Structures are given as C-alpha cells and as structure tokens.
Amino acid sequence: MKYQYPVCPTVDKVEDWFGTSLPDPYAWLRNAKDPEVLDFVARENAFTDSYFASRPLEEKIDRLKADKLPGLPRELVPWKDGYLACLTEDGNYKIRVLNRSFEDADGLPQVHALDGLVVFSAYPCPCNDSLLALMVQHPGAARPSVALCDMDRRILLHEVHEVFSFCWSKGDGCLYYSSTLANSETQQSHSVFYRFDPKSMKESVVYEDDSYAIFGQVASSRDGAWIMAMVCQDYALARWVAIDTASGRAEVLNDHPVEWKYLDSLNGEHYFITVSEADRGAVIRVSGARAPETVMPESELILDSGFSVGGKLYLLACRDVSSRLVCLETGEEVPLPDPYGALALVGHGENEVFLRFESFLIPPSILRFDGGTMETVMRGCQDTYPDQVAEQHFAPSAGDGTPIPYYIVRKKDARPDGKTPVLMYAYGGYNISMPPSYQEMVTQIVVPRWVEQGGIYVHCNLRGGNEYGPKWHEAGMAGNKRHCYEDFIGVAEQIIRDGWTCAGKIGIAGCSNGGLLMSALVTMRPDLWGCVIDSVPHTDMIHFAEDDRGPMYITEYGNPRESREMFEYLLSYSPYHNVRKTDYPPTYIQTGELDNNVPPYHGKKFAARMQAENQSGNPILLRVLAEGSHDRGKGEVFWRTIAEMQLFLDEHLKEC
C-alpha cells in the first residue's frame, strides 16, 4: 500500500560548495524549536502512532518487561560495607547499593539538590567514604557535570559543569577532572585539567594544553601517586602528561601525538600499551626523560587495556575480536568461560578486580579476580542454549575484497534454505571494537532468543573500529569511510551466497555512527534489506561539522570545508543527499529532541526526504522522542520504542 505521509514543505535553499550548487530542501527542519518544525514532528509522531495502533504494541511491551534481563553493573566499586553498582535498566541509569554478597541492599541516598537529574555513575573518595563524586546530566546540557556530595549529610558540596572525565586520587584525596571547550565557528577546541581539594574546597588548574584537542581524559595510578592527563587530538592519538600528586609537577611524556593506553604506574614508572610503534600493541615502560622501554613486544594478540592486581599487570587482549586475559609477567592466558566472548574491567577492589563477561550464548556475568582465582559473583540469568552455536567467518568487502570478520549465531541443526530471517548489527567507527554480545544493542533483542524463534544473527566487525589495531581504524575513517559500508554489504552478500537467506529477508540495526551506517546502506543498496532500524543517526554529512560537537567529529569523518576532494567524498555517501526516487525497504528512523551528540535534524531531514522519494509501498516511519537524548528513551518511553522496533522487524522479516 502507498502511505499518505504528513505533508512536509520544502524550501528553495541552494548553497555553493567549491562551485557545486547543493540544494537543501529540508534545511528548515534544523531549528528544533521552530513552531512549524514542532508541528511537523507532532504530525510524524501521530502518523507513527497510527501505524502501530493496529498492531499488538501493548502486548509486546508487556512481554518485553516480563522477559527482560536483570541489569548488571557496568561499574562496580567498593563502598562502606558493600559496593556501588552503576547500571542501566529500562533505558535509565541507576546507582544501586549492594551488600558484600552482591545482593541489592538499597538505592543511593537522595541528595535533594540533584532532584530530577540523571545520575550516570558514582565514585567514592578513597580517603573519605562519605564523599561521592557523581556524574550527572542537566536537561539540555551539552555535556555531563560532576557533583561532589557529602552522602552522610546528603548535601551538594561542589559542582563542575561540562566535564569529559574525572577520577579520585588516593594519594592526596583530591578530585581531578578535565573540560574541553569547543568552538563550532572556528572548529577549534582545547582541554584544561583541574584539581579540587574537598578539604579546602578550592579548585586549581593543574595542566592546560592550548593545542587542538577534541577532549581530555584523566586516570589515577592505583597507588594514587600519579594522575595521567590524556590530551586527545583525535579518537586515537593523544599527548600524555604525568602529574605528581605530591608536588603537582606536570611532565609531558611524549613530544608528538601517539596512540598509547595507560595501564598503571609501579615504582615511579608508567606502563602503557602502545600501538603507535606496534600495530597490534606492545607494552612499554616510560620513566622521566628516558626513551620508552619495551616490556612486552608485539605478538599475534591485539592489546586493548589492562589493570594491576596482586602486584602484577594483566592485559585485556583480543584474538580475532574475542577477548583474552594475559598475565604480563608470565605471558599465560587466564581461562575464560567462552572463547568467543567479551571481557571488560568494571571495577577495582583493594586486592581484587571485577570483570564483566558475556558472549553470544552466555549472559552477562560479573567475575571477581584476585590474580589467582576467578569466580562468578553475579549472572544476568540462568538461561542456556545447548542447541545453538556461534561461529566466526570472514567475507570479502564489496569494495576492495579485504577479509571482514563476522560472527553468525544459529541453531546447530540449521541448514541453508535461502529464506531464514537474519538480523545484522555493526558499528564501524571511532576506534571502538565491537566484541561479541548477548544482546543486540539497538533493538535490545536477546541474540539466542532471536535464534530460538527461528532467526539467524550476524555480528559484523567493520573497518573503522579497533578490532585489529590503528590501521583497521584508519581504513574506515575520513577519506576511507566508504569502506565501512562496503564491508557490511560484503558480509550480507556472503550470507546470501552461503544460502542462509536472500535479499529482502535481512534486517539491519545501528545507532549513532551505526545509524549513519544504516542510513548509508539504505541509500546505497535498498534492494538488499528487508527492514532497517536506524537510531539517532548522522545523515547530513555536509552540515554535521557545523553542529555543536562538529569539531569533535571532523577527525573521524573529515571536514567538508577542508577541500573540494573531501566535500565530494562526503557528498558521495551523505545519506540525506543521496536519497533518490526508488523503492526503499521498510525503515524506522528514531531520534531525540535533546540529543546533543547528533542533533535531531539529521533524522528529521532524512525521514522527510525518504518519505517524499520512496516509490515502494513500504513504510518509512519517523519517531522523535520529546525527552530523548542520544538513546532510545527512558522508562516507559524506552519500552515503547524498543517494542516498536521489534514489532517492525517481526512484521517485515518473519511474517513476509
């Protein structure tokens, strides 16, 4: 059927880019507060409401709530007689107090000055457990703030706005944090690093870097003697500064930007993983003015991060995108529950660390490791799926033929029939790896449950991430960004060649940079997809650099004003500019009015243009969340959004 979409007027706006006249008929949608834009959004949301009104949306919401996985901590730190657990449930960030048996004891004591604010995380002062540093979000603020609270008295002592990173130091009991100032007009930004002393209630600058930086980060050594300030010049390269917490002396550790990852400082020497000198990663030791010394040379493992416990350093590494845990001193691997899994550090105790592990078939779990033994202390659920299997394969990129790793999760007895519903997920950007996960990030579909219901799940590891080191990232950024889309298409075509499915039975999902991926894929190869879930996407790659956070993104995508060549390259795949009159698959586009990472006009302009140009009878839906940020909503809005996404997939994949 042909849908009667809400009327969306166009404007006669044409810009000149290096002599190229570029029409922008939906430019007026950029002003989110314009009454006409608000009216357009209201009509689009009403249209989406009417679409789902004839479908079992409320039943789906009830099932999702009944079957949801218990939230497990993404951060876990000792506090008083138990632990502070920072987790996400129903799209909401929550802080829970756990007892020593890791059982839910209570919520975080209420500080009335923070009423109505989102609290992301909580970190106790190592010298005074009544003091907590909370990362909070004010409505409409571009960046979170750090609120220092006295939890015994339940009062706010100090607040710092627009913070990118913070940490406590056990050495001096002070709070360290960074702030980055960005100017969208000059497209420049720089970072400043501060120390706040809760005893004197005084703030001071400990280091200021006037060179270009997209953000700054801080980390404390485990003994509290050092603060490491990371001045990030893009999403990989940075300058590192070691700050002695006793003297306040700041020492620059590298003269030019490098890709180092801080491990810890032992006996006055700083340990890093470097991928500047070794593409897969090597461990170096940096001390004073001496040249870095290699402690562990490059191997077949991709080194990611690490920690110290029991006086030893351990490395979190990957082999073909799956996690490994290696002792630096002995080189031995610590056994993990599944060879195809993801391991992440979530917290430090005094003589132990807490790790989060999950795989496609093992639900998220919290492991306690003391350097000798490892035990499971929390588990998301007790479900097991012995009749399913996860396999890793490689497919040639549709562009240059580069082998692209992907996982396929299926029933063991499944046989290729050319028509099985397939759900594909990928991200491919910002130097971020996408290891195996139990739950697909965007639609929240539990992978083995999807397979149990007759589907196949495909998890792609595109260039642009960090799965194989910096060269893998560089091969999918800026002037190589199209590789990401060609990689995804190559995997989809391989799944079809192998006989698992066919064009039109593949559902794809992505958010943020993955939303850009979805938007590009639906305009490049609309014939391949049976359904598209496109969440908080960048779509206008000619104007993104003018957004508030544009200066922080041009290092990843390139700057369209830099040169005719870069403008033409971005234009070649910019989803909004590549919508044409053709048959598009069913597409659900979702954005949020309060999104400061990707302004909502990207989704609005893209949806309006797709609705106008679509020649098929497939629905193009736009869902704009009034209170949505860079997410899928919170509370009841979250459940409704997820239910809509899953119903959309079910209808257009499983029932066609």
C-alpha positions in Angstrom: 0.0 0.0 0.0 1.0 3.6 -0.5 1.1 5.7 2.7 -0.1 9.2 3.0 2.7 10.8 5.0 2.3 14.1 6.7 2.8 17.0 4.4 6.3 18.4 4.7 7.0 21.6 2.7 10.4 22.2 1.0 12.4 25.4 0.7 14.3 26.8 -2.2 17.7 26.8 -0.4 20.8 26.2 -2.5 24.4 26.5 -1.2 27.6 26.8 -3.1 30.3 24.3 -2.2 33.5 24.7 -4.2 31.5 25.7 -7.2 28.9 23.0 -6.7 25.3 24.1 -6.2 23.8 21.9 -3.5 20.1 22.1 -2.8 18.9 21.6 0.8 15.1 21.5 0.5 14.6 20.4 4.1 17.0 22.9 5.7 14.2 24.4 7.7 14.0 21.3 9.9 17.3 22.2 11.5 15.6 24.6 14.0 14.1 22.2 16.5 12.2 24.9 18.4 10.6 26.5 15.4 6.7 26.1 15.7 6.5 24.8 12.2 9.1 22.1 12.9 7.4 21.2 16.2 4.1 20.8 14.2 5.9 18.6 11.6 7.3 16.4 14.5 3.9 16.2 16.1 2.3 15.0 12.8 5.1 12.5 12.2 4.8 11.0 15.6 1.0 10.8 15.2 1.5 9.0 11.9 3.8 6.5 13.6 1.3 6.1 16.4 -1.4 5.3 13.9 0.8 2.7 12.2 1.3 0.8 15.5 -2.3 1.3 16.7 -3.4 -1.7 14.7 -0.5 -3.9 15.9 -0.1 -5.6 19.3 2.1 -2.9 20.8 0.9 -3.1 24.4 1.2 -6.9 24.4 4.7 -6.6 23.1 5.7 -4.1 25.8 4.3 -6.5 28.5 6.3 -9.4 27.1 9.5 -7.4 26.9 9.1 -6.3 30.5 8.3 -9.8 31.7 11.3 -11.3 29.8 13.8 -8.5 30.4 17.3 -9.4 31.6 18.3 -8.2 35.1 20.6 -5.2 34.9 24.2 -6.0 35.8 26.8 -3.3 36.7 28.8 -1.6 34.1 30.8 -0.2 37.0 31.3 -1.8 40.4 33.3 -0.2 43.2 33.6 -0.9 47.0 31.8 1.5 49.2 31.4 1.3 53.0 30.2 -2.2 53.9 29.3 -3.2 50.3 29.5 -1.9 46.7 28.2 0.8 44.5 26.8 -0.7 41.3 26.3 1.7 38.3 23.9 0.0 35.8 21.3 0.7 33.1 17.7 -0.6 33.3 14.8 0.3 31.1 16.9 2.9 29.4 17.5 4.6 32.8 20.9 5.0 34.5 20.7 3.7 38.1 23.0 3.5 41.1 22.4 0.7 43.5 24.0 -0.2 46.8 24.9 -3.9 47.1 25.9 -5.8 50.2 29.1 -7.9 50.5 27.1 -10.9 48.9 26.4 -8.7 45.9 22.7 -8.6 46.7 20.6 -5.5 46.2 20.6 -3.6 49.5 19.2 -0.1 48.7 19.2 2.8 46.3 21.7 5.6 46.6 20.8 8.1 49.4 19.0 11.1 47.9 20.6 14.5 47.6 17.8 16.9 47.0 19.9 19.4 45.1 20.2 16.8 42.4 16.5 16.0 42.2 15.4 15.5 38.6 18.9 14.9 37.2 20.2 11.8 35.5 23.0 10.2 37.6 25.3 8.1 35.4 27.9 6.9 37.9 29.2 7.3 41.4 32.8 7.1 42.8 33.7 7.3 46.5 36.6 9.3 47.7 39.4 6.8 48.7 40.2 8.9 51.8 36.6 9.6 52.9 33.8 7.3 52.1 31.1 9.9 52.9 32.2 11.8 49.8 30.9 10.7 46.4 31.7 12.2 43.0 28.6 11.7 40.9 28.4 12.2 37.1 25.1 13.9 36.4 23.2 15.3 33.4 21.3 18.5 33.4 18.4 18.6 30.9 19.6 20.1 27.6 23.3 20.4 28.7 25.8 19.5 26.1 28.0 17.5 28.5 27.6 15.9 31.9 28.6 17.6 35.2 30.4 16.2 38.2 28.6 16.8 41.5 30.7 16.3 44.7 28.3 15.3 47.5 28.5 14.5 51.2 26.3 11.4 51.4 26.2 11.3 55.2 24.7 14.8 55.3 23.0 14.4 51.8 24.3 17.8 50.6 25.9 19.0 47.4 29.3 20.5 48.2 30.6 21.4 44.7 29.6 21.0 41.1 31.6 21.3 37.9 29.9 21.6 34.5 30.9 20.4 31.0 33.2 17.6 32.2 34.6 14.9 30.0 36.4 12.7 32.5 37.2 12.6 36.3 38.8 10.5 38.9 39.9 10.5 42.5 43.5 10.2 43.7 44.2 8.0 46.7 47.5 9.9 47.1 46.1 13.3 48.0 42.3 12.7 48.3 41.6 15.2 45.6 39.2 15.0 42.6 40.8 15.5 39.2 38.8 16.3 36.1 39.0 17.7 32.5 36.9 20.1 30.5 37.2 20.8 26.8 36.0 24.0 25.2 34.8 23.7 21.6 34.1 26.5 19.1 31.9 25.4 16.2 32.6 28.6 14.3 36.4 28.3 14.3 36.1 24.5 14.6 38.8 24.5 17.3 38.8 23.1 20.9 41.3 22.7 23.7 41.4 21.0 27.1 42.0 22.1 30.7 42.7 19.8 33.7 41.7 20.7 37.2 42.1 19.5 40.8 39.5 20.1 43.5 40.5 19.7 47.2 37.5 18.8 49.3 39.3 19.8 52.5 40.0 23.4 51.4 37.1 23.5 48.9 39.5 25.1 46.4 39.8 24.4 42.7 43.1 24.8 40.8 44.4 24.3 37.2 47.0 21.5 37.2 47.6 21.5 33.5 46.3 23.4 30.5 47.0 22.4 26.9 46.3 25.1 24.3 46.9 22.7 21.4 44.0 21.3 19.5 42.1 18.7 21.4 38.7 17.1 21.0 38.6 16.0 24.6 40.7 15.3 27.7 40.7 12.3 30.0 42.2 11.7 33.4 43.2 8.4 35.2 44.8 7.7 38.5 47.5 5.2 39.3 46.4 2.5 41.7 48.7 3.9 44.4 47.4 7.4 44.0 50.9 8.9 43.3 50.1 9.9 39.7 47.4 11.4 37.6 47.6 10.8 33.9 46.2 13.5 31.7 45.4 12.4 28.2 45.0 15.3 25.6 43.1 13.6 22.8 43.7 15.1 19.4 41.5 12.6 17.6 39.8 9.3 18.7 43.2 7.6 18.8 46.2 10.0 19.0 47.0 11.9 22.2 49.6 13.6 24.3 50.2 12.2 27.8 51.1 14.2 30.8 52.1 12.7 34.2 51.1 14.8 37.2 52.8 14.0 40.5 50.0 14.3 43.1 52.5 15.1 45.9 54.3 18.0 44.2 51.9 19.0 41.5 54.6 18.8 38.9 53.4 18.0 35.4 55.7 16.1 33.0 54.9 15.7 29.3 55.7 12.1 28.4 55.6 12.3 24.6 56.6 15.2 22.3 54.2 14.2 19.5 50.7 12.6 19.5 50.8 8.9 20.0 48.3 6.1 20.5 49.0 4.9 24.0 46.7 3.3 26.5 47.5 3.7 30.2 47.8 0.6 32.4 49.3 1.7 35.7 52.3 3.2 37.4 54.5 1.0 39.5 57.6 2.2 41.4 57.5 5.6 39.7 57.4 4.0 36.2 54.4 4.3 33.9 53.2 1.4 31.9 51.3 1.8 28.6 50.1 -0.2 25.7 51.4 1.4 22.5 50.0 0.9 19.1 52.0 3.7 17.6 55.2 1.7 17.5 53.4 -1.7 17.2 50.2 -2.0 15.2 48.8 -4.9 17.3 50.1 -3.4 20.5 53.2 -3.7 22.7 53.7 -2.8 26.4 56.2 -0.1 27.1 57.6 1.5 30.3 58.1 5.3 30.5 60.1 7.0 33.2 61.4 10.5 33.3 63.3 11.7 30.3 64.4 8.2 29.3 63.1 6.8 26.0 60.2 4.3 26.3 61.4 0.8 27.0 59.6 -2.2 25.5 58.4 -4.6 28.2 56.3 -6.9 26.0 56.8 -6.9 22.2 54.1 -7.1 19.6 52.5 -10.6 19.2 49.5 -12.1 17.5 47.2 -10.7 20.2 45.6 -7.2 19.8 46.3 -5.5 23.1 43.4 -3.4 24.4 43.7 -2.3 28.0 44.8 -3.7 31.4 45.0 -3.5 35.1 47.1 -4.4 38.1 46.2 -6.7 40.9 48.3 -8.7 43.4 51.4 -6.7 42.3 51.1 -8.0 38.7 49.9 -6.4 35.4 47.2 -8.2 33.4 46.3 -7.3 29.8 42.9 -7.4 28.2 43.6 -8.5 24.7 41.7 -9.9 21.6 42.4 -12.6 19.1 40.2 -12.2 16.1 37.7 -10.0 18.0 37.3 -12.3 21.0 38.7 -11.4 24.5 41.7 -12.9 26.1 43.2 -12.2 29.6 47.0 -12.4 29.8 49.5 -12.0 32.6 52.2 -9.6 31.5 54.9 -11.3 33.7 54.3 -14.9 32.6 52.6 -14.5 29.2 50.0 -17.1 30.3 46.3 -16.7 29.4 43.7 -16.9 32.2 40.8 -19.2 31.1 37.5 -17.5 30.3 34.0 -19.0 30.1 33.7 -18.9 26.3 36.4 -18.5 23.6 34.0 -16.2 21.7 33.4 -13.6 24.4 33.9 -10.0 25.6 35.7 -9.1 28.8 35.8 -5.6 30.3 37.1 -4.2 33.6 34.3 -2.7 35.7 35.9 -2.0 39.0 38.8 -2.3 41.4 38.7 -3.5 45.0 41.6 -3.3 47.4 43.1 -6.7 46.3 40.7 -7.7 43.6 39.2 -6.6 40.3 35.7 -7.0 38.9 35.3 -8.0 35.2 32.2 -8.2 33.1 32.0 -11.1 30.7 29.4 -12.1 28.1 29.2 -14.0 24.8 26.5 -14.6 22.2 25.3 -17.6 24.2 26.4 -16.8 27.8 24.5 -13.9 29.5 26.4 -11.0 31.1 28.2 -12.0 34.3 30.4 -10.3 36.8 33.6 -12.1 37.6 35.9 -11.5 40.6 39.6 -12.0 40.0 42.4 -11.6 42.6 45.3 -12.6 40.4 45.0 -16.3 41.2 41.4 -17.4 41.2 38.4 -16.2 39.2 34.8 -16.7 40.3 31.3 -15.6 39.1 29.7 -13.4 41.6 26.7 -12.1 39.6 24.9 -13.6 36.5 22.3 -11.9 34.3 20.2 -15.0 34.0 20.5 -18.8 34.1 19.4 -19.5 30.5 21.4 -21.9 28.5 21.2 -22.8 24.8 23.0 -26.1 24.1 21.3 -26.4 20.7 22.9 -23.2 19.3 26.3 -22.4 18.0 28.3 -19.2 17.4 30.9 -19.3 14.5 33.3 -16.8 13.2 33.8 -16.4 9.4 35.4 -13.8 7.0 33.7 -12.3 4.0 35.3 -10.2 1.2 34.4 -6.5 1.4 32.2 -5.5 -1.5 34.7 -2.7 -2.2 38.3 -3.9 -2.2 37.9 -7.5 -1.1 39.5 -7.1 2.3 38.5 -10.1 4.5 35.9 -8.8 7.1 35.3 -10.8 10.2 31.8 -11.6 11.3 30.0 -13.9 13.7 27.0 -16.0 12.8 24.8 -17.4 15.6 22.4 -20.2 14.6 20.8 -23.4 15.7 23.3 -26.3 15.4 20.9 -28.3 13.1 20.0 -25.3 10.9 20.6 -25.8 7.2 20.8 -23.1 4.5 17.3 -22.7 2.9 17.7 -19.3 1.4 14.9 -17.7 3.3 15.8 -17.6 7.0 15.2 -14.2 8.7 18.6 -12.6 9.5 19.3 -9.7 11.9 22.6 -7.9 11.3 24.4 -5.5 13.6 27.5 -3.4 13.2 29.1 -0.1 14.3 32.4 0.5 12.4 33.8 3.8 13.8 35.6 5.9 16.3 38.3 3.3 17.0 35.8 1.3 19.0 35.8 -2.5 18.9 32.5 -4.4 18.8 33.1 -7.8 20.5 30.5 -10.5 21.0 27.4 -9.5 23.0 24.4 -11.4 24.4 22.0 -8.7 23.4 21.9 -6.6 20.2 22.5 -3.0 21.3 19.8 -1.1 19.4 16.6 -3.2 19.4 17.6 -5.0 22.7 16.9 -8.3 21.1 18.5 -11.2 23.1 20.6 -13.0 20.5 19.9 -16.6 21.5 16.1 -15.9 21.9 16.1 -14.5 18.3 17.8 -17.7 17.1 15.4 -19.8 19.2 12.5 -18.3 17.4 13.9 -19.3 14.0 16.2 -16.5 13.1 19.9 -16.1 12.4 22.0 -13.4 14.0 25.1 -11.8 12.2 27.5 -9.6 14.1 29.9 -7.7 11.8 33.3 -6.2 12.7 33.8 -3.5 10.1 36.8 -1.3 9.5 36.7 1.9 11.4 36.8 0.1 14.7 39.8 -1.1 16.7 39.4 -4.8 16.2 42.8 -5.1 14.5 44.6 -2.0 15.7 45.0 1.5 14.4 45.3 0.5 10.7 41.9 -1.1 10.9 40.5 2.2 12.3 42.3 4.3 9.7 41.0 2.1 6.9 37.4 3.1 7.9 37.7 6.8 8.8 37.7 10.1 6.9 38.7 9.5 3.3 38.2 5.8 3.8 34.8 5.9 5.4 33.0 4.2 2.5 34.9 1.0 3.3 32.6 0.6 6.3 29.6 0.4 4.1 31.2 -1.8 1.6 32.4 -4.1 4.3 28.8 -4.5 5.6 27.5 -5.1 2.1 30.2 -7.7 1.6 29.1 -9.7 4.7 25.4 -9.5 3.7 26.3 -10.8 0.2 28.3 -13.6 1.7 25.4 -14.7 3.9 23.2 -14.8 0.8 25.9 -16.7 -1.2 26.1 -19.3 1.6 22.4 -19.9 1.2 21.3 -18.8 4.6 18.9 -16.1 3.4 18.0 -13.8 0.5 17.7 -10.1 -0.3 14.6 -8.8 1.5 15.0 -11.2 4.5 17.8 -9.3 6.1 17.0 -6.8 8.9 19.8 -4.3 9.9 20.1 -2.2 13.0 22.5 0.5 14.1 22.7 3.6 16.3 24.8 6.8 16.3 27.8 6.2 14.0 26.0 2.9 13.4 22.9 4.9 12.5 25.0 6.7 9.8 25.9 3.2 8.7 22.2 2.2 8.4 21.3 5.5 6.6 24.1 5.0 4.1 23.3 1.3 3.5 19.6 2.0 2.8 20.5 4.6 0.2 23.4 2.6 -1.4 21.7 -0.8 -1.6 18.0 -0.5 -0.8 17.5 -3.8 -2.7 19.3 -5.9 -0.1 17.4 -5.1 3.1 14.1 -6.4 4.3 13.9 -3.9 7.2 16.1 -1.1 8.6 16.2 0.1 12.2 18.0 3.5 12.1 18.6 5.0 15.6 20.0 8.6 16.3 21.8 8.8 13.0 24.1 11.3 11.4 22.6 11.7 7.9 23.7 15.2 6.6 27.4 14.8 6.2 27.8 18.2 4.7 26.5 20.2 7.6 27.5 17.9 10.6 30.7 19.9 11.1 28.6 23.0 12.0 26.8 21.2 14.8 27.8 22.0 18.4 30.0 18.9 18.6 31.1 19.1 15.0 34.7 20.0 15.8 34.9 16.7 17.7 33.7 14.6 14.8 35.7 16.1 11.8 38.7 14.0 12.8 36.7 10.8 12.3 34.7 11.9 9.2 36.7 14.7 7.6 35.8 18.3 7.2 33.7 19.2 4.1 35.1 22.7 4.1 38.7 21.4 4.1 38.9 20.8 0.3 36.8 20.1 -2.8 38.0 16.5 -2.6 36.8 16.0 1.0 33.5 17.7 0.2 32.9 15.5 -2.8 33.9 12.4 -0.9 31.5 13.1 1.9 28.8 14.0 -0.6 29.3 10.7 -2.3 27.8 8.8 0.6 26.0 11.5 2.7 22.6 9.7 3.2 20.4 12.8 3.1 21.9 13.9 -0.1 21.8 10.5 -1.8 18.0 9.9 -1.3 16.5 9.3 -4.8 13.3 8.1 -6.3 13.5 4.4 -5.9 12.0 1.5 -3.9 13.1 1.7 -0.3 12.6 -1.1 2.3 10.6 -0.7 5.5 12.6 1.8 7.5 12.1 3.0 11.1 14.1 6.2 11.9 14.3 7.3 15.5 15.9 10.4 17.1 15.6 12.5 20.2 14.9 16.2 20.7 17.5 16.5 23.5 20.3 14.7 21.6 23.5 16.8 21.9 25.7 14.2 20.2 23.7 14.0 17.0 21.1 16.9 16.6 17.7 15.6 15.7 17.5 17.4 12.5 19.6 14.7 10.9 16.9 12.1 11.4 14.1 14.5 10.6 15.6 15.7 7.3 16.4 12.1 6.2 12.9 10.8 7.0 11.2 13.6 5.2 13.2 13.2 2.1 12.8 9.4 2.1 9.1 9.6 2.5 8.9 12.1 -0.4 11.0 10.0 -2.8 10.1 6.4 -1.8 8.4 4.6 -4.7 7.6 1.4 -2.9 4.6 0.6 -0.7 6.9 0.1 2.3 6.5 2.3 5.3 9.1 5.0 6.2 8.5 5.9 9.9 9.9 8.7 12.0 9.8 8.5 15.8 11.0 11.6 17.6 11.3 11.3 21.4 10.4 14.6 23.1 12.7 13.9 26.0 15.0 11.6 24.1 18.8 12.1 24.2 21.4 10.0 22.4 19.4 6.9 23.3 16.1 5.1 22.8 14.3 6.9 25.6 13.9 6.1 29.3 11.3 4.3 31.4 8.0 3.7 29.6 9.3 5.6 26.5 12.2 3.2 26.3 9.9 0.2 26.4 7.6 1.6 23.8 10.5 2.5 21.4 12.0 -1.0 21.8 8.6 -2.6 21.3 8.1 -0.6 18.1 11.5 -1.6 16.7 11.0 -5.3 17.5 7.4 -5.4 16.1 8.7 -3.6 12.9 11.4 -6.3 12.5 9.0 -9.2 13.2 6.4 -7.9 10.7 8.7 -7.2 7.8 11.1 -10.2 8.2 9.4 -13.1 9.9 5.9 -12.7 8.5 6.7 -11.8 4.9 
